[in-house]
Amino acid sequence: MDRVGVIGGTGLVSINLESEHQAALAQRGLRITRTDVIVAETEYGPVPLKCITLDHNGSARELIFLQRHHNDGEANKPPHMINHKANIKALENSGCEVIVSVCSTGTLLADFPPGKVALAGQYIDFTGVAMSYNDTFAVFTSVTEPFSNELNTMLEQELRKVQNFSQSERMYYTYWLAQGPHFETRAEVDAIDKLGGDMVGMTMAREVKLANELEIPYSAICISSNWAAGREPGDPSAELSHSLVSSTANDRLDPVMHAILSLVTG
């Protein structure tokens, strides 16, 4: 793939390949030739993007990085205030062939413990908050399979390899969209469990809806960063900490970057 859009959040605050992922670049024969920071103007608002040009055996490849929580130079916009329409439109206007989202999630399941990196296979959104480019005329978009099977398969292969997972290791989970910015209560997590949610986040499902409307293949790499409320082994009353969630997620970026770079060399 020549141009890959990458969305980071709590699980990927910034993308610093040369200083933090030099080994992954060298392993794949990639060399950074140019980095540009721009502001993409869209009809929904401005979006800052970091454009990284890579050389792969004489051919140019590009990663277009978007920090979903961008907020006047910081990465701290609360989840319920994110301008998803501007973000996804900026990646479309930049010519991204695919979008890979990196998400930090709270886990409900023992087979998705904190530190594991997997993929979203489905999402559940019962927030009641509409997210669509079609605000004037009725256009109904199918999201029976909201995530790109082809893209997921490519990412899955690399995530298994770098985490030393066997073929029997489960790699797909259902993402439950919580409204935020508050974490969930124990009772809410119990209800989410009963309704089929495997992990909880506050943003990603809105992005994939918009990407589907624009017919851009989208996948979500999900970092299990913490136990959901009430699910901490041995301490169901444990409080959740935003700083701890962020720290755990950012400690697991090596398999994430290997998976993303596999797309531009595959």
C-alpha positions as CSV (number, residue, x, y, z in Angstrom):
1,M,0.0,0.0,0.0
2,D,1.3,3.4,-0.9
3,R,-0.5,5.6,1.5
4,V,-1.8,4.5,4.9
5,G,-3.8,6.7,7.3
6,V,-3.0,6.1,11.0
7,I,-5.2,7.4,13.8
8,G,-3.8,7.5,17.3
9,G,-5.4,8.3,20.6
10,T,-4.7,7.4,24.1
11,G,-2.9,4.3,22.8
12,L,-0.7,6.2,20.3
13,V,-0.2,9.8,21.3
14,S,2.4,10.5,18.7
15,I,4.3,8.6,16.0
16,N,8.1,8.9,16.2
17,L,9.4,6.2,14.0
18,E,13.1,7.3,13.7
19,S,13.6,7.8,17.4
20,E,11.5,5.0,18.8
21,H,11.0,2.3,16.1
22,Q,14.3,2.3,14.2
23,A,14.7,-1.5,14.6
24,A,11.2,-2.1,13.0
25,L,12.2,0.2,10.1
26,A,15.5,-1.5,9.5
27,Q,13.9,-5.0,9.7
28,R,11.6,-4.1,6.8
29,G,14.2,-2.2,4.8
30,L,12.4,1.2,5.3
31,R,14.1,4.6,5.5
32,I,12.5,7.9,6.3
33,T,13.1,10.4,3.6
34,R,10.8,13.2,4.6
35,T,8.5,14.3,7.4
36,D,6.0,17.2,7.1
37,V,3.5,18.6,9.6
38,I,0.6,20.2,7.9
39,V,-2.9,21.5,8.7
40,A,-5.5,20.0,6.4
41,E,-8.5,22.2,5.8
42,T,-11.8,20.5,5.5
43,E,-15.4,21.7,5.3
44,Y,-15.8,20.4,8.9
45,G,-12.7,22.2,10.3
46,P,-8.9,22.1,10.3
47,V,-7.0,18.9,11.1
48,P,-3.3,18.7,11.9
49,L,-1.5,15.8,10.1
50,K,2.0,14.4,10.3
51,C,3.1,13.0,6.9
52,I,5.9,10.6,6.9
53,T,7.5,9.5,3.6
54,L,9.3,6.2,3.6
55,D,11.6,4.7,1.0
56,H,11.1,1.0,0.4
57,N,13.5,-0.4,-2.2
58,G,13.4,2.8,-4.2
59,S,9.6,3.2,-4.0
60,A,7.9,5.9,-1.9
61,R,5.4,4.9,0.8
62,E,3.5,7.3,3.1
63,L,2.1,7.2,6.6
64,I,-0.4,10.0,7.3
65,F,-0.7,10.3,11.1
66,L,-3.7,11.9,12.8
67,Q,-4.0,12.3,16.6
68,R,-7.8,12.1,17.2
69,H,-7.6,14.2,20.4
70,H,-5.8,17.1,18.7
71,N,-6.5,20.3,20.5
72,D,-4.5,23.4,19.6
73,G,-1.2,21.6,19.5
74,E,-2.0,19.3,22.4
75,A,-3.5,15.8,22.4
76,N,-6.1,16.3,25.1
77,K,-9.5,17.0,23.5
78,P,-12.1,15.0,25.5
79,P,-13.7,12.1,23.6
80,H,-17.2,13.5,23.4
81,M,-15.9,16.7,21.8
82,I,-13.8,15.1,19.0
83,N,-14.6,16.4,15.5
84,H,-14.7,12.9,13.8
85,K,-16.2,14.3,10.6
86,A,-13.2,16.6,10.0
87,N,-10.7,13.9,11.0
88,I,-11.9,11.2,8.6
89,K,-12.5,13.7,5.8
90,A,-8.9,15.0,6.2
91,L,-7.6,11.4,5.7
92,E,-9.8,11.0,2.7
93,N,-8.6,14.3,1.2
94,S,-5.0,13.2,1.8
95,G,-5.6,10.2,-0.5
96,C,-5.3,7.4,2.2
97,E,-6.0,4.0,0.7
98,V,-6.8,2.5,4.1
99,I,-7.2,3.7,7.7
100,V,-5.7,1.9,10.7
101,S,-6.9,3.2,14.1
102,V,-4.9,2.5,17.3
103,C,-7.2,2.2,20.3
104,S,-6.7,1.8,24.0
105,T,-9.5,-0.3,25.5
106,G,-10.7,-1.6,28.8
107,T,-11.1,-5.3,28.7
108,L,-13.8,-7.6,30.1
109,L,-12.3,-10.9,29.2
110,A,-9.6,-13.1,30.7
111,D,-8.3,-14.0,27.2
112,F,-7.7,-10.3,26.4
113,P,-5.6,-9.3,29.4
114,P,-3.9,-5.9,29.7
115,G,-0.9,-5.8,27.4
116,K,-2.4,-7.9,24.6
117,V,-2.8,-6.3,21.2
118,A,-5.7,-7.6,19.0
119,L,-8.3,-6.4,16.5
120,A,-11.9,-5.2,16.5
121,G,-14.2,-7.7,14.7
122,Q,-17.5,-5.9,15.5
123,Y,-18.7,-2.9,17.4
124,I,-21.8,-2.1,19.4
125,D,-23.0,1.5,19.7
126,F,-26.0,2.1,21.8
127,T,-25.1,5.7,22.7
128,G,-27.8,7.2,20.6
129,V,-25.4,9.8,19.1
130,A,-25.7,10.0,15.3
131,M,-22.5,10.1,13.3
132,S,-22.9,10.5,9.6
133,Y,-22.0,12.8,6.7
134,N,-25.6,12.3,5.5
135,D,-27.4,15.0,7.5
136,T,-29.6,16.3,4.7
137,F,-30.7,13.3,2.7
138,A,-31.4,9.7,3.8
139,V,-28.5,7.5,2.7
140,F,-28.2,4.1,4.5
141,T,-24.8,2.5,4.7
142,S,-24.3,-1.2,5.4
143,V,-22.1,-1.9,8.3
144,T,-22.8,-5.7,8.7
145,E,-19.0,-6.1,8.5
146,P,-17.8,-2.7,9.5
147,F,-14.1,-3.6,9.5
148,S,-12.1,-4.5,6.4
149,N,-11.6,-8.3,6.3
150,E,-8.6,-8.0,4.0
151,L,-6.9,-5.4,6.1
152,N,-7.7,-7.2,9.3
153,T,-6.1,-10.4,7.9
154,M,-2.9,-8.6,7.0
155,L,-2.7,-7.0,10.5
156,E,-3.6,-10.2,12.2
157,Q,-0.7,-12.1,10.6
158,E,1.8,-9.6,11.8
159,L,0.3,-9.2,15.3
160,R,0.4,-13.0,15.8
161,K,4.0,-13.1,14.7
162,V,5.4,-10.3,16.8
163,Q,3.5,-11.5,19.9
164,N,4.4,-15.1,19.4
165,F,0.8,-16.1,19.3
166,S,-0.3,-19.5,18.0
167,Q,-3.1,-19.8,15.4
168,S,-5.5,-20.8,18.2
169,E,-5.0,-17.5,20.0
170,R,-8.2,-15.4,19.8
171,M,-7.5,-12.1,17.9
172,Y,-10.9,-10.5,17.3
173,Y,-13.2,-8.8,19.9
174,T,-16.3,-6.7,20.0
175,Y,-15.8,-3.1,20.8
176,W,-18.5,-1.4,22.9
177,L,-18.7,2.3,22.4
178,A,-19.2,4.2,25.7
179,Q,-20.2,7.8,25.6
180,G,-17.4,9.1,27.9
181,P,-15.6,11.1,29.1
182,H,-16.3,9.1,32.4
183,F,-15.2,5.5,32.8
184,E,-18.1,3.0,33.2
185,T,-19.6,1.8,36.5
186,R,-19.4,-1.8,37.5
187,A,-23.1,-2.2,36.8
188,E,-22.6,-0.8,33.3
189,V,-19.7,-3.2,32.6
190,D,-21.9,-6.1,33.7
191,A,-24.6,-5.0,31.3
192,I,-22.1,-4.6,28.5
193,D,-20.9,-8.1,29.1
194,K,-24.4,-9.5,28.9
195,L,-25.0,-7.6,25.7
196,G,-21.9,-9.0,23.9
197,G,-19.2,-6.4,24.5
198,D,-15.7,-7.7,25.0
199,M,-13.9,-4.4,25.4
200,V,-14.9,-0.7,26.0
201,G,-13.7,2.5,24.4
202,M,-15.0,6.0,23.8
203,T,-14.2,6.9,20.2
204,M,-13.5,4.3,17.5
205,A,-17.0,3.2,16.4
206,R,-17.8,6.7,15.2
207,E,-14.7,6.7,13.0
208,V,-15.4,3.4,11.3
209,K,-19.0,4.5,10.5
210,L,-17.7,7.6,8.7
211,A,-15.0,5.6,6.9
212,N,-17.6,3.1,5.7
213,E,-19.7,6.0,4.3
214,L,-16.6,7.1,2.4
215,E,-15.8,3.5,1.3
216,I,-12.3,3.6,2.9
217,P,-11.2,0.3,4.3
218,Y,-10.8,0.6,8.1
219,S,-9.3,-1.6,10.8
220,A,-8.8,-1.0,14.5
221,I,-5.8,-2.3,16.4
222,C,-6.9,-2.5,20.0
223,I,-4.5,-2.5,22.9
224,S,-5.9,-3.9,26.1
225,S,-4.7,-1.3,28.5
226,N,-6.7,-2.0,31.7
227,W,-9.4,-4.2,33.2
228,A,-12.9,-2.6,32.8
229,A,-14.6,-1.3,36.0
230,G,-15.2,-4.2,38.4
231,R,-13.1,-6.7,36.5
232,E,-9.7,-6.2,38.2
233,P,-8.7,-9.7,39.4
234,G,-8.9,-9.8,43.2
235,D,-10.1,-6.1,43.5
236,P,-13.5,-5.5,41.8
237,S,-13.6,-2.0,43.5
238,A,-10.3,-0.8,42.0
239,E,-10.5,2.7,40.6
240,L,-9.5,3.4,37.0
241,S,-6.7,5.9,36.2
242,H,-6.4,7.7,32.9
243,S,-2.6,8.1,33.3
244,L,-2.2,4.4,34.0
245,V,-4.4,3.5,31.0
246,S,-2.2,5.7,28.8
247,S,1.0,4.4,30.2
248,T,0.1,0.7,29.6
249,A,-1.1,1.4,26.1
250,N,2.0,3.3,25.1
251,D,4.2,0.5,26.4
252,R,2.7,-1.9,23.8
253,L,3.4,0.1,20.7
254,D,6.1,-2.2,19.3
255,P,3.7,-4.8,17.9
256,V,1.4,-2.0,16.7
257,M,4.1,-0.4,14.7
258,H,5.3,-3.7,13.3
259,A,1.8,-4.4,12.1
260,I,1.3,-0.9,10.5
261,L,4.7,-1.0,8.8
262,S,3.8,-4.5,7.4
263,L,1.1,-2.8,5.3
264,V,3.6,-0.6,3.4
265,T,6.0,-3.4,2.7
266,G,3.6,-6.2,2.0
